[in-house]
Amino acid sequence: MTLISDLLNGATSLVAAIPQTRANGASQLGTLHAPKYSPFLTNNPIVNGWPWGTKSCSNSDSYTEAPNTGVVRNYEFTIARGTVAPDGYSKDMLLINGQYPGPPIEANWGDTIQVTVNNAIANPPEGTTIHYHGLMQQNSGWEDGVPSVSMCPIAPGSSFTQTFKATPYGSTFYHSHYSSQYADGLWGPMIIHGPTNEPYDIDLGPVTLNDYYHTPYYDILKGVVGPINPNDLRSVRPASDNNLINGKMNFVCPDASSNSTEGSCVNNAGISKFNFVSGKKHRLRLINSGIAAIQKFSIDGHNMTVFANDFIPIKPYTTNVVTLGVGQRSDVVVEATGHPEDIFWMRSKISSGECTEPANQPLALATIYYEKANKTGIPGPKSVAQVDNTPPCENDALSTTVPAYPIAAGNPATTIDMAVNFKVNATGHLVWTINDSAFRANFNNPLLLLANAGNDSYPYDPEWNVYNVGSNASVRIILTNQSPTSHPWHVHGHEMSVLASGPGTWDGKIVNGRNPQRRDVHILPANGYTVLQWNSDNPGVWPFHCHVAWHLSGGLYANILEQPDAIRRYRIPSTSFQVCRDWASYSGGHVVAQIDSGL
C-alpha cells in the first residue's frame, strides 16, 4: 500500500507539475474546461421538445426504432505519432488530432456520423482502422472498422471515410481494431444523445477508465504472443503501470529526484477534475476504455443511480460501486448532496484476483469540486473511500439489471457451443482458443467482401473461425470457460440477451426469460459459463470476441456469418474496395509485422 499512500499524499496538493498540452496534447478531457454536453445540437429538428420526438426508453427499441433526423455529423481524424505524458511519464504514442484521449464524437440518436480517417503513422509506418464500439451498423457492416473482416487496413499515407447511423444511443468509445494499437492511445469517447428514464440536470460527459502501459504495445505483444517461458509467465500476463481517469493520473517516478518539469518522468503530473453543483443531479458516462482490467468505480460520500448498461436503458437501481469489464459502459446519475465548499475523491480501482490482469499502480483518482470549493489545491480532499462489497470478478446480478424496454428471449433457431481455453501451440507460442482454434487475420481478404462476392465457405483456412448461422432467425451461444481467468465478451452488430452466467457449467436455467439483461459486453466468469442470444436480423460477418486486448491478440475471437444470401445482395461502396487496393499496394512493397492475430 506504500505506492497508493504516496499517491494519495502527493495528490493532496492537486497542483499539476506539467501543463495540459504536455500531459494530453490538445485534449481538454479531465479539465475544468472540458466541453459541456447537451442533446440540443445544431441542425436537429425538435419535435415534442426533443430531437427524437415522442420516442422514449420504455416505448421504443433503441436498436431497431431509431428516428431519421437527416443530420450529418462530420469528423476528420488524423492519426500520427506524438509524445505526451498522461501520468508524467513521457511516451511516444499514437494520437488522434494530437490528442490523448482522442476527440469526443457527439451526435443525436438517428443522426448520420461521417468520419474521415487519415493514416499519418510513420517511423515506423503501420496500418490502422477505427471501430465504433457497440454501434449497430445495420446495413453498413462494411463501416465496422475491423481489418480482415469488414475492411482492409488503412495503409500509411491513405484515408478512408466511414459513414453510419448513430444508433443505438448512450455512451461508448471508438478505438483501433488493428492489433493492440489502442493500448498506445488510439481511442476516444462517443456520446449518442437519446431518451433517458432517469432525470438529471447536468451532463458531465464521458468518464473514461483505463489501465495504462508505459511500454509500447508492440513490445508488450512480443511477450504476450511470443514463445513462452513456463518458469516466468509475467510477459504473458503483463502488468499495467497505472490506471487513468479521463486520461490522467499521477505516477511515482522510479527516480525519487525526478521532480524536474523537463524530465522524462515527472511526479504529480496532475489528475482529472470535475465540477458539482449542490442539489443538482449529474450524469456521468462511465466507459471502461482499457486493455485488460476490470474497473471498480466509486465516488466518496455519494451513491450512484445506474440507468443504462452499454446502450441499454435499464430500470434504475442504486449502488455505491459500479463494476465495468473492458468495453463496458454504465450511465449513472449522482445527486450532489454535499456542501458548496466540499471536495471529494472520485476513484476507480483495478480489481485484483484471478479475474483481471495485475497492475503496478491500480488506483486512479480524480477530484470533484463543489461550486464554492477552494480550487487552489490546498487542502485536498479528506473524504473516505466507499466500502466495496461487490464480487471482484463479476457484473451486477442479472436479476438486478432489467431493461426498461422488455424483449423476451424466446427459443433460439440455432445453438452453438463454444469452449474457451488456451494452449501452447507447436511452435511454443501461447494462443487463446475457441473450440481449440485460435483466430488469425488475413488483412488482404476481408470476410465480408468475400461473402458479398458469394464466397462464404472457408474450409481452406480454419484459422478464420467462421460460424455460419445461415438464415436462422436467432442464435444462442453457450460459452464455457475452461480457463482460470475471466473474459469480457463482446459482439459486434447486435445487442446480446444475457440468459445466464455463473461458475461451472450451465444447468439450463434462464434468468428473467421474459425480459433478460441485454448489452454488448458481458463478463464470462473464470471456469464458468455465459449464455448469450440475439436475433439474426443484421446480415453481415460479425466479430464475437474477448475484449482483453492481449487475449484478442492471442486469437480469442470468432466470426458469426449471418444471412449470407442477404450479404450477396448488398451494394458495398467502392471506397471499401479502394482501401483494399491501397493496402495491397502498400503490403506488396513492405513487410507487415503481424506477430499476433492481427486484431
GUSE-455756 format. One record per residue (C-alpha): residue number from 1; x, y, z. Coordinates in Angstrom, 3 decimals, padded with zeros to 6 digits, always signed. Layout:
[NUM, [X, Y, Z]]
...
***
This chain:
[1, [+000.000, +000.000, +000.000]]
[2, [+003.047, +002.303, +000.108]]
[3, [+002.688, +003.368, -003.524]]
[4, [-001.019, +004.165, -003.097]]
[5, [-000.290, +006.079, +000.095]]
[6, [+002.395, +008.068, -001.715]]
[7, [-000.055, +008.873, -004.491]]
[8, [-002.762, +009.962, -002.077]]
[9, [-000.380, +012.132, -000.110]]
[10, [+001.176, +013.610, -003.230]]
[11, [-002.183, +014.284, -004.830]]
[12, [-003.419, +016.377, -001.950]]
[13, [-001.674, +019.426, -003.408]]
[14, [-003.731, +018.978, -006.612]]
[15, [-001.410, +021.357, -008.469]]
[16, [-000.231, +019.803, -011.725]]
[17, [+003.512, +019.869, -012.327]]
[18, [+003.186, +019.891, -016.121]]
[19, [+000.828, +021.731, -018.485]]
[20, [-002.168, +020.054, -020.097]]
[21, [-000.527, +020.193, -023.528]]
[22, [+002.351, +018.037, -022.327]]
[23, [+000.128, +015.632, -020.407]]
[24, [-002.615, +015.096, -023.001]]
[25, [-001.758, +017.146, -026.071]]
[26, [-004.731, +019.062, -027.451]]
[27, [-007.308, +017.187, -025.339]]
[28, [-009.314, +019.106, -022.731]]
[29, [-010.865, +015.974, -021.250]]
[30, [-010.334, +015.812, -017.495]]
[31, [-010.018, +019.567, -017.064]]
[32, [-012.479, +022.058, -015.614]]
[33, [-012.685, +023.500, -019.146]]
[34, [-013.843, +020.225, -020.726]]
[35, [-016.711, +020.524, -023.247]]
[36, [-020.291, +020.636, -021.995]]
[37, [-022.846, +018.192, -023.383]]
[38, [-026.466, +018.631, -024.414]]
[39, [-028.780, +016.866, -026.891]]
[40, [-029.727, +020.218, -028.409]]
[41, [-027.039, +020.124, -031.071]]
[42, [-027.076, +022.364, -034.108]]
[43, [-029.312, +021.499, -037.065]]
[44, [-031.509, +018.945, -035.306]]
[45, [-035.269, +019.393, -035.721]]
[46, [-037.070, +019.480, -032.381]]
[47, [-040.323, +017.508, -032.189]]
[48, [-042.337, +017.383, -028.979]]
[49, [-039.394, +019.039, -027.210]]
[50, [-036.692, +016.555, -028.239]]
[51, [-034.647, +015.654, -031.337]]
[52, [-036.090, +012.103, -031.118]]
[53, [-039.694, +013.277, -030.769]]
[54, [-042.058, +011.062, -028.777]]
[55, [-039.760, +008.051, -028.564]]
[56, [-038.779, +007.004, -025.035]]
[57, [-036.797, +004.303, -023.258]]
[58, [-039.949, +002.348, -022.476]]
[59, [-041.866, +002.642, -025.753]]
[60, [-039.085, +002.209, -028.334]]
[61, [-036.354, -000.356, -029.010]]
[62, [-033.132, +001.655, -029.253]]
[63, [-031.670, -000.883, -031.705]]
[64, [-034.484, -001.122, -034.249]]
[65, [-036.587, +002.044, -033.959]]
[66, [-034.151, +004.920, -034.466]]
[67, [-035.537, +008.158, -035.915]]
[68, [-034.120, +009.528, -039.156]]
[69, [-033.058, +013.100, -038.440]]
[70, [-031.391, +013.738, -041.795]]
[71, [-028.485, +015.430, -039.992]]
[72, [-024.874, +014.504, -040.818]]
[73, [-022.142, +014.972, -038.164]]
[74, [-018.731, +015.231, -039.834]]
[75, [-015.394, +014.445, -038.184]]
[76, [-011.861, +014.234, -039.538]]
[77, [-009.212, +012.259, -037.676]]
[78, [-005.514, +012.307, -038.466]]
[79, [-003.575, +009.539, -036.734]]
[80, [+000.101, +010.206, -036.132]]
[81, [+002.813, +009.571, -033.576]]
[82, [+003.376, +012.104, -030.817]]
[83, [+004.849, +012.306, -027.333]]
[84, [+002.642, +013.020, -024.310]]
[85, [+002.836, +012.247, -020.589]]
[86, [-000.666, +011.375, -019.254]]
[87, [+000.741, +010.395, -015.860]]
[88, [+004.027, +012.295, -016.036]]
[89, [+005.920, +009.513, -017.838]]
[90, [+006.714, +010.641, -021.388]]
[91, [+005.705, +008.131, -024.042]]
[92, [+005.661, +008.051, -027.831]]
[93, [+002.006, +007.295, -028.594]]
[94, [-000.499, +007.065, -031.428]]
[95, [-002.571, +010.249, -031.200]]
[96, [-005.728, +011.374, -032.969]]
[97, [-005.515, +015.047, -033.965]]
[98, [-002.708, +015.388, -031.433]]
[99, [-004.944, +014.343, -028.522]]
[100, [-004.991, +011.688, -025.830]]
[101, [-007.698, +010.554, -025.340]]
[102, [-008.918, +011.172, -028.889]]
[103, [-011.555, +013.826, -029.694]]
[104, [-015.098, +013.080, -028.472]]
[105, [-017.657, +012.155, -031.142]]
[106, [-021.082, +013.591, -030.344]]
[107, [-024.399, +013.072, -032.160]]
[108, [-028.092, +012.575, -031.576]]
[109, [-029.917, +009.280, -031.974]]
[110, [-030.797, +008.928, -035.650]]
[111, [-028.143, +011.330, -036.978]]
[112, [-025.591, +010.135, -039.520]]
[113, [-021.940, +010.128, -038.421]]
[114, [-019.222, +010.534, -041.037]]
[115, [-015.577, +010.130, -040.034]]
[116, [-012.630, +010.555, -042.394]]
[117, [-009.593, +008.704, -041.022]]
[118, [-006.170, +009.797, -042.319]]
[119, [-003.328, +007.391, -041.587]]
[120, [-000.223, +009.513, -040.986]]
[121, [+001.578, +006.906, -038.842]]
[122, [+005.288, +006.966, -039.682]]
[123, [+008.697, +005.977, -038.284]]
[124, [+007.729, +003.167, -038.448]]
[125, [+004.562, +003.138, -040.576]]
[126, [+001.618, +000.930, -039.640]]
[127, [-001.797, +000.151, -040.999]]
[128, [-004.768, +001.126, -038.870]]
[129, [-008.572, +001.109, -038.571]]
[130, [-011.208, +002.723, -036.349]]
[131, [-014.084, +000.684, -034.881]]
[132, [-017.107, +002.358, -033.263]]
[133, [-017.776, +000.136, -030.273]]
[134, [-021.384, -001.007, -029.901]]
[135, [-022.758, +000.914, -032.900]]
[136, [-025.149, -001.429, -034.689]]
[137, [-024.041, -000.795, -038.301]]
[138, [-027.387, -002.004, -039.672]]
[139, [-026.958, -002.259, -043.452]]
[140, [-023.464, -000.753, -043.121]]
[141, [-021.359, -003.627, -041.831]]
[142, [-018.506, -002.590, -044.136]]
[143, [-018.097, +000.517, -041.937]]
[144, [-017.456, -001.519, -038.756]]
[145, [-013.703, -000.940, -038.893]]
[146, [-012.328, -004.450, -038.326]]
[147, [-009.406, -005.383, -040.584]]
[148, [-009.705, -008.757, -042.337]]
[149, [-013.427, -008.842, -041.527]]
[150, [-015.252, -005.702, -042.702]]
[151, [-012.349, -003.953, -044.439]]
[152, [-008.653, -003.953, -045.246]]
[153, [-006.389, -001.846, -043.045]]
[154, [-005.982, +001.806, -043.975]]
[155, [-002.495, +001.956, -045.479]]
[156, [+000.050, +004.557, -044.307]]
[157, [-000.493, +007.751, -046.272]]
[158, [-004.081, +006.739, -047.169]]
[159, [-007.530, +007.783, -045.967]]
[160, [-010.900, +006.122, -045.516]]
[161, [-014.292, +007.726, -044.805]]
[162, [-016.797, +005.761, -042.720]]
[163, [-020.488, +006.694, -042.821]]
[164, [-023.033, +005.120, -040.475]]
[165, [-026.168, +005.857, -038.488]]
[166, [-025.955, +006.967, -034.854]]
[167, [-027.869, +004.104, -033.291]]
[168, [-028.398, +002.913, -030.630]]
[169, [-027.999, +005.730, -028.094]]
[170, [-025.969, +006.178, -024.954]]
[171, [-022.257, +006.202, -024.098]]
[172, [-019.401, +004.381, -025.768]]
[173, [-015.964, +004.813, -027.339]]
[174, [-014.179, +004.259, -030.623]]
[175, [-010.826, +002.531, -030.928]]
[176, [-008.362, +001.000, -033.332]]
[177, [-009.064, -002.657, -034.101]]
[178, [-005.661, -003.189, -035.720]]
[179, [-003.569, -005.399, -033.447]]
[180, [-003.376, -003.844, -029.940]]
[181, [-002.784, -000.296, -031.206]]
[182, [-005.302, +001.272, -028.881]]
[183, [-003.030, +000.413, -025.938]]
[184, [-000.830, +003.209, -027.305]]
[185, [-003.627, +005.791, -027.230]]
[186, [-005.689, +005.240, -030.368]]
[187, [-009.165, +005.662, -028.887]]
[188, [-011.688, +008.311, -027.807]]
[189, [-015.183, +008.657, -026.263]]
[190, [-018.525, +008.768, -028.081]]
[191, [-021.845, +010.255, -026.950]]
[192, [-025.094, +009.438, -028.746]]
[193, [-027.800, +011.537, -027.091]]
[194, [-031.200, +009.895, -026.703]]
[195, [-034.114, +009.413, -024.315]]
[196, [-033.492, +008.793, -020.623]]
[197, [-035.582, +007.191, -017.905]]
[198, [-033.667, +008.854, -015.050]]
[199, [-033.859, +012.668, -014.822]]
[200, [-030.704, +014.736, -014.397]]
[201, [-029.710, +018.404, -014.515]]
[202, [-026.117, +018.391, -015.815]]
[203, [-024.415, +016.046, -018.262]]
[204, [-020.737, +015.874, -017.232]]
[205, [-019.960, +013.760, -020.287]]
[206, [-017.507, +010.862, -020.550]]
[207, [-015.615, +009.484, -017.575]]
[208, [-013.143, +007.100, -019.180]]
[209, [-011.322, +004.483, -017.109]]
[210, [-008.306, +002.643, -018.465]]
[211, [-005.303, +000.646, -017.406]]
[212, [-002.198, +002.258, -018.885]]
[213, [+001.163, +000.866, -020.007]]
[214, [+004.435, +002.770, -020.338]]
[215, [+005.907, +000.115, -022.659]]
[216, [+004.870, +000.431, -026.341]]
[217, [+002.158, -002.033, -027.323]]
[218, [+004.273, -003.853, -029.907]]
[219, [+006.997, -004.587, -027.363]]
[220, [+004.385, -005.953, -024.945]]
[221, [+002.965, -008.161, -027.699]]
[222, [+006.357, -009.783, -028.232]]
[223, [+005.996, -011.226, -024.739]]
[224, [+002.251, -011.883, -024.882]]
[225, [+002.299, -013.933, -028.105]]
[226, [+005.986, -014.896, -028.211]]
[227, [+007.499, -018.224, -027.173]]
[228, [+006.675, -018.644, -023.506]]
[229, [+008.963, -019.367, -020.599]]
[230, [+006.995, -021.730, -018.319]]
[231, [+009.088, -020.538, -015.377]]
[232, [+008.218, -016.865, -015.928]]
[233, [+004.717, -016.050, -017.180]]
[234, [+004.857, -012.319, -016.439]]
[235, [+005.177, -011.469, -020.140]]
[236, [+002.017, -013.451, -020.921]]
[237, [+000.073, -011.545, -018.281]]
[238, [+001.668, -008.074, -018.425]]
[239, [+001.171, -005.700, -015.517]]
[240, [-000.123, -002.242, -016.348]]
[241, [+001.875, +000.664, -014.954]]
[242, [-001.024, +002.904, -013.972]]
[243, [-004.764, +003.484, -014.031]]
[244, [-006.265, +006.650, -015.527]]
[245, [-009.498, +008.663, -015.326]]
[246, [-010.110, +010.718, -018.477]]
[247, [-006.518, +010.075, -019.496]]
[248, [-004.866, +011.460, -016.342]]
[249, [-003.303, +010.254, -013.106]]
[250, [-000.141, +010.778, -011.072]]
[251, [+002.768, +008.363, -011.075]]
[252, [+005.589, +007.952, -008.591]]
[253, [+008.722, +008.092, -010.752]]
[254, [+011.334, +005.392, -010.117]]
[255, [+013.964, +008.079, -009.536]]
[256, [+012.996, +009.987, -006.400]]
[257, [+014.783, +013.048, -007.753]]
[258, [+012.580, +013.201, -010.853]]
[259, [+010.937, +016.462, -009.927]]
[260, [+012.221, +018.485, -012.874]]
[261, [+009.374, +019.526, -015.142]]
[262, [+011.681, +018.871, -018.105]]
[263, [+012.478, +015.244, -017.216]]
[264, [+011.172, +012.122, -018.938]]
[265, [+009.227, +011.278, -015.779]]
[266, [+007.625, +013.921, -013.577]]
[267, [+005.923, +013.341, -010.232]]
[268, [+002.478, +014.868, -009.626]]
[269, [+001.631, +015.268, -013.320]]
[270, [-001.969, +016.186, -012.486]]
[271, [-005.305, +014.392, -012.189]]
[272, [-008.744, +014.895, -013.713]]
[273, [-011.172, +017.415, -012.237]]
[274, [-014.960, +017.712, -012.263]]
[275, [-017.452, +020.362, -011.098]]
[276, [-020.521, +019.513, -008.998]]
[277, [-023.350, +021.920, -008.188]]
[278, [-025.096, +021.494, -004.827]]
[279, [-028.532, +019.939, -005.067]]
[280, [-028.200, +019.137, -008.770]]
[281, [-028.250, +015.699, -010.394]]
[282, [-025.209, +014.945, -012.541]]
[283, [-024.985, +012.395, -015.343]]
[284, [-021.657, +010.554, -015.652]]
[285, [-020.963, +008.374, -018.700]]
[286, [-018.646, +005.683, -017.320]]
[287, [-016.586, +003.927, -020.011]]
[288, [-014.016, +001.180, -019.482]]
[289, [-011.797, +002.055, -022.445]]
[290, [-008.945, -000.067, -021.133]]
[291, [-006.902, -003.017, -022.300]]
[292, [-007.295, -005.793, -019.728]]
[293, [-008.562, -004.572, -016.343]]
[294, [-011.897, -004.841, -014.588]]
[295, [-012.637, -001.437, -013.019]]
[296, [-014.414, -000.692, -009.721]]
[297, [-015.687, +002.906, -009.856]]
[298, [-016.934, +004.940, -006.881]]
[299, [-017.298, +008.467, -005.520]]
[300, [-016.569, +009.103, -001.862]]
[301, [-019.688, +010.058, +000.077]]
[302, [-022.086, +009.619, -002.859]]
[303, [-024.309, +006.857, -004.195]]
[304, [-024.965, +006.342, -007.906]]
[305, [-028.180, +005.527, -009.736]]
[306, [-027.411, +003.225, -012.666]]
[307, [-029.905, +003.648, -015.516]]
[308, [-028.136, +002.211, -018.565]]
[309, [-025.609, -000.553, -019.216]]
[310, [-023.792, -000.325, -022.523]]
[311, [-026.502, +001.007, -024.875]]
[312, [-029.467, -000.483, -022.977]]
[313, [-031.633, +001.669, -020.667]]
[314, [-032.497, -000.332, -017.556]]
[315, [-034.817, +000.121, -014.610]]
[316, [-032.755, +002.404, -012.341]]
[317, [-031.112, +000.975, -009.250]]
[318, [-028.762, +002.462, -006.635]]
[319, [-025.254, +001.311, -005.793]]
[320, [-022.045, +002.724, -004.311]]
[321, [-019.684, +000.818, -006.656]]
[322, [-020.020, +000.201, -010.403]]
[323, [-018.168, -002.744, -011.967]]
[324, [-017.013, -002.416, -015.571]]
[325, [-015.198, -005.017, -017.650]]
[326, [-013.186, -003.882, -020.663]]
[327, [-015.522, -002.332, -023.239]]
[328, [-018.452, -001.997, -020.834]]
[329, [-020.223, +001.284, -020.085]]
[330, [-022.687, +002.404, -017.412]]
[331, [-024.619, +005.666, -017.334]]
[332, [-025.215, +006.881, -013.800]]
[333, [-026.824, +009.843, -012.074]]
[334, [-025.175, +011.271, -008.948]]
[335, [-027.010, +013.790, -006.769]]
[336, [-024.731, +016.450, -005.318]]
[337, [-025.665, +016.053, -001.645]]
[338, [-022.500, +017.717, -000.282]]
[339, [-021.926, +021.299, +000.839]]
[340, [-020.955, +024.099, -001.588]]
[341, [-017.381, +024.167, -000.193]]
[342, [-016.765, +020.406, -000.408]]
[343, [-014.135, +018.460, -002.351]]
[344, [-014.394, +014.688, -002.855]]
[345, [-012.293, +011.936, -004.365]]
[346, [-013.538, +010.088, -007.414]]
[347, [-011.894, +006.662, -007.613]]
[348, [-011.516, +003.740, -009.966]]
[349, [-009.557, +000.718, -008.842]]
[350, [-008.391, -002.215, -010.907]]
[351, [-009.948, -005.309, -009.410]]
[352, [-007.454, -007.840, -008.097]]
[353, [-007.526, -011.611, -008.220]]
[354, [-007.787, -014.261, -010.900]]
[355, [-010.325, -012.267, -012.894]]
[356, [-008.106, -009.482, -014.154]]
[357, [-004.542, -008.670, -015.068]]
[358, [-002.208, -007.366, -012.324]]
[359, [-001.350, -003.685, -012.003]]
[360, [+001.702, -001.939, -010.603]]
[361, [-000.483, +001.020, -009.577]]
[362, [-004.196, +000.033, -009.540]]
[363, [-005.845, +003.177, -008.110]]
[364, [-006.988, +006.065, -010.314]]
[365, [-008.044, +009.318, -008.637]]
[366, [-009.880, +012.440, -009.748]]
[367, [-011.276, +015.377, -007.774]]
[368, [-014.828, +016.671, -007.589]]
[369, [-015.156, +020.352, -006.664]]
[370, [-018.435, +021.783, -005.438]]
[371, [-019.210, +025.310, -006.624]]
[372, [-017.573, +027.178, -003.711]]
[373, [-014.697, +024.775, -003.092]]
[374, [-011.140, +026.040, -002.924]]
[375, [-009.617, +025.122, -006.304]]
[376, [-006.079, +026.272, -005.466]]
[377, [-005.277, +022.705, -004.471]]
[378, [-004.727, +023.180, -000.743]]
[379, [-006.110, +021.384, +001.144]]
[380, [-007.051, +018.342, -000.923]]
[381, [-009.998, +016.013, -000.314]]
[382, [-010.204, +014.304, +003.063]]
[383, [-013.072, +012.043, +002.006]]
[384, [-013.102, +008.319, +002.733]]
[385, [-013.413, +005.562, +000.122]]
[386, [-016.615, +003.587, -000.223]]
[387, [-016.747, +000.059, +001.195]]
[388, [-016.841, -002.324, -001.765]]
[389, [-018.957, -005.425, -001.150]]
[390, [-019.403, -006.285, -004.830]]
[391, [-017.935, -009.510, -006.255]]
[392, [-014.430, -008.810, -007.606]]
[393, [-014.827, -010.606, -010.923]]
[394, [-018.491, -010.283, -011.953]]
[395, [-021.012, -007.797, -013.264]]
[396, [-024.004, -006.957, -011.085]]
[397, [-026.567, -009.754, -010.835]]
[398, [-028.707, -010.365, -013.931]]
[399, [-031.782, -010.115, -011.708]]
[400, [-030.763, -006.544, -010.787]]
[401, [-030.248, -005.256, -014.321]]
[402, [-033.671, -005.253, -016.003]]
[403, [-034.114, -003.494, -019.384]]
[404, [-036.616, -000.642, -019.489]]
[405, [-037.932, -001.856, -022.853]]
[406, [-038.854, -005.542, -022.461]]
[407, [-037.905, -008.143, -025.076]]
[408, [-038.483, -011.835, -024.334]]
[409, [-035.705, -014.294, -025.143]]
[410, [-037.788, -016.989, -026.844]]
[411, [-036.415, -020.230, -028.208]]
[412, [-033.367, -019.940, -030.476]]
[413, [-033.401, -021.100, -034.084]]
[414, [-029.878, -022.484, -033.700]]
[415, [-027.438, -023.067, -030.822]]
[416, [-023.635, -023.056, -030.848]]
[417, [-021.441, -024.401, -028.061]]
[418, [-018.090, -022.644, -027.670]]
[419, [-015.340, -023.802, -025.309]]
[420, [-012.858, -021.057, -024.325]]
[421, [-009.327, -022.066, -023.394]]
[422, [-005.616, -021.512, -024.061]]
[423, [-002.770, -023.744, -025.141]]
[424, [+000.857, -023.721, -026.201]]
[425, [+000.978, -024.420, -029.922]]
[426, [+003.534, -026.456, -031.873]]
[427, [+005.953, -023.516, -032.078]]
[428, [+005.890, -022.871, -028.335]]
[429, [+003.635, -019.809, -028.505]]
[430, [+000.693, -019.249, -026.175]]
[431, [-002.627, -018.908, -028.028]]
[432, [-006.199, -018.424, -026.836]]
[433, [-008.764, -020.687, -028.457]]
[434, [-012.445, -021.153, -029.184]]
[435, [-013.215, -024.841, -029.703]]
[436, [-009.447, -025.414, -029.846]]
[437, [-008.907, -022.939, -032.709]]
[438, [-007.070, -019.593, -032.446]]
[439, [-008.017, -016.863, -034.942]]
[440, [-005.509, -015.257, -037.287]]
[441, [-006.429, -012.410, -039.644]]
[442, [-005.771, -012.184, -043.364]]
[443, [-005.638, -008.418, -043.882]]
[444, [-005.862, -008.698, -047.680]]
[445, [-009.089, -010.744, -047.788]]
[446, [-011.894, -009.214, -045.675]]
[447, [-014.517, -011.856, -044.983]]
[448, [-017.469, -009.537, -045.618]]
[449, [-016.203, -008.599, -049.079]]
[450, [-015.631, -012.283, -049.863]]
[451, [-019.169, -013.147, -048.699]]
[452, [-020.563, -010.301, -050.806]]
[453, [-018.920, -011.953, -053.827]]
[454, [-020.558, -015.275, -052.936]]
[455, [-017.596, -016.873, -051.171]]
[456, [-018.941, -017.783, -047.748]]
[457, [-017.283, -021.161, -047.193]]
[458, [-013.772, -021.165, -045.755]]
[459, [-012.657, -024.763, -045.149]]
[460, [-009.222, -023.911, -046.572]]
[461, [-008.471, -021.519, -043.703]]
[462, [-009.859, -022.789, -040.377]]
[463, [-007.951, -020.044, -038.527]]
[464, [-010.657, -017.598, -039.666]]
[465, [-013.008, -019.203, -037.082]]
[466, [-016.193, -018.602, -039.092]]
[467, [-019.518, -019.881, -037.736]]
[468, [-022.194, -019.726, -040.442]]
[469, [-025.664, -019.439, -038.888]]
[470, [-027.266, -019.182, -042.336]]
[471, [-030.801, -017.847, -042.479]]
[472, [-031.677, -018.782, -038.885]]
[473, [-033.708, -016.022, -037.254]]
[474, [-031.888, -016.191, -033.918]]
[475, [-028.778, -017.717, -032.401]]
[476, [-027.909, -018.859, -028.892]]
[477, [-024.264, -019.275, -027.906]]
[478, [-023.251, -021.220, -024.827]]
[479, [-019.782, -020.106, -023.750]]
[480, [-017.983, -022.461, -021.393]]
[481, [-014.781, -021.008, -019.965]]
[482, [-012.173, -023.692, -019.368]]
[483, [-009.528, -021.129, -018.420]]
[484, [-008.825, -019.728, -014.925]]
[485, [-009.375, -016.096, -015.906]]
[486, [-012.460, -014.068, -016.835]]
[487, [-013.139, -012.602, -020.285]]
[488, [-015.312, -009.550, -021.128]]
[489, [-017.170, -010.955, -024.138]]
[490, [-018.291, -008.621, -026.919]]
[491, [-020.379, -008.967, -030.063]]
[492, [-020.478, -006.518, -032.965]]
[493, [-023.654, -005.504, -034.799]]
[494, [-026.048, -006.652, -032.071]]
[495, [-027.270, -006.394, -028.530]]
[496, [-026.968, -009.670, -026.614]]
[497, [-029.557, -011.100, -024.278]]
[498, [-027.617, -012.486, -021.317]]
[499, [-029.690, -015.502, -020.306]]
[500, [-027.442, -016.994, -017.631]]
[501, [-023.933, -016.651, -016.231]]
[502, [-022.101, -018.287, -013.372]]
[503, [-019.484, -020.788, -012.163]]
[504, [-019.085, -024.286, -013.544]]
[505, [-021.332, -025.405, -016.397]]
[506, [-024.800, -024.218, -017.359]]
[507, [-027.696, -026.110, -015.787]]
[508, [-030.230, -024.994, -018.406]]
[509, [-031.904, -022.349, -016.242]]
[510, [-032.564, -018.863, -017.674]]
[511, [-032.671, -015.671, -015.592]]
[512, [-035.697, -013.483, -016.367]]
[513, [-036.526, -015.079, -019.722]]
[514, [-039.368, -012.633, -020.365]]
[515, [-037.021, -009.637, -020.188]]
[516, [-033.371, -010.667, -019.772]]
[517, [-030.495, -008.250, -019.373]]
[518, [-029.228, -007.038, -022.752]]
[519, [-025.878, -005.430, -023.501]]
[520, [-022.979, -005.759, -025.961]]
[521, [-020.290, -006.852, -023.440]]
[522, [-020.657, -009.296, -020.554]]
[523, [-018.004, -010.760, -018.247]]
[524, [-017.584, -014.509, -018.789]]
[525, [-016.525, -015.854, -015.355]]
[526, [-013.300, -017.774, -014.838]]
[527, [-014.026, -021.521, -015.031]]
[528, [-017.662, -020.616, -015.634]]
[529, [-020.286, -020.113, -018.314]]
[530, [-022.337, -017.425, -020.015]]
[531, [-025.354, -017.981, -022.267]]
[532, [-025.985, -015.318, -024.900]]
[533, [-028.680, -014.918, -027.532]]
[534, [-029.607, -012.419, -030.256]]
[535, [-031.813, -012.066, -033.296]]
[536, [-030.002, -012.637, -036.599]]
[537, [-031.518, -009.545, -038.189]]
[538, [-028.348, -007.762, -039.325]]
[539, [-026.784, -009.552, -042.320]]
[540, [-023.005, -009.497, -042.079]]
[541, [-019.864, -011.100, -040.698]]
[542, [-019.796, -010.069, -037.051]]
[543, [-016.843, -010.311, -034.652]]
[544, [-017.506, -012.187, -031.416]]
[545, [-014.553, -011.978, -029.067]]
[546, [-012.914, -011.344, -025.742]]
[547, [-012.185, -007.624, -025.310]]
[548, [-008.977, -008.095, -023.316]]
[549, [-006.542, -006.830, -025.944]]
[550, [-003.826, -009.351, -025.088]]
[551, [-006.269, -012.278, -025.307]]
[552, [-007.657, -011.000, -028.600]]
[553, [-004.114, -010.692, -029.945]]
[554, [-003.672, -014.311, -028.886]]
[555, [-006.592, -015.382, -031.087]]
[556, [-009.614, -015.416, -028.730]]
[557, [-012.022, -014.469, -031.485]]
[558, [-014.741, -015.909, -033.775]]
[559, [-016.784, -014.616, -036.722]]
[560, [-020.541, -015.046, -036.910]]
[561, [-021.641, -015.203, -040.568]]
[562, [-025.277, -014.140, -040.682]]
[563, [-027.787, -014.220, -043.549]]
[564, [-025.268, -014.929, -046.370]]
[565, [-027.896, -014.635, -049.102]]
[566, [-028.707, -011.100, -047.966]]
[567, [-024.982, -010.242, -047.838]]
[568, [-024.690, -011.101, -051.541]]
[569, [-027.357, -008.512, -052.331]]
[570, [-025.508, -005.666, -050.595]]
[571, [-024.100, -002.941, -052.821]]
[572, [-020.934, -002.204, -050.888]]
[573, [-019.470, +001.247, -051.697]]
[574, [-016.458, +001.409, -053.994]]
[575, [-014.451, +003.085, -051.211]]
[576, [-014.281, -000.246, -049.361]]
[577, [-012.630, -001.859, -052.353]]
[578, [-010.336, +001.130, -052.865]]
[579, [-008.978, +000.859, -049.317]]
[580, [-008.134, -002.786, -050.132]]
[581, [-006.357, -001.763, -053.340]]
[582, [-004.368, +000.808, -051.349]]
[583, [-003.474, -001.828, -048.755]]
[584, [-002.488, -004.359, -051.424]]
[585, [-000.187, -001.780, -052.984]]
[586, [+001.395, -000.949, -049.608]]
[587, [+001.717, -004.514, -048.281]]
[588, [+003.122, -005.686, -051.623]]
[589, [+006.138, -003.455, -051.116]]
[590, [+006.529, -003.563, -047.330]]
[591, [+006.855, -006.271, -044.716]]
[592, [+003.764, -006.154, -042.460]]
[593, [+004.915, -007.203, -038.993]]
[594, [+001.859, -009.233, -037.930]]
[595, [+003.105, -011.133, -034.909]]
[596, [-000.348, -011.585, -033.334]]
[597, [-003.878, -012.407, -034.509]]
[598, [-004.000, -009.007, -036.202]]
[599, [-006.983, -007.741, -034.161]]
***
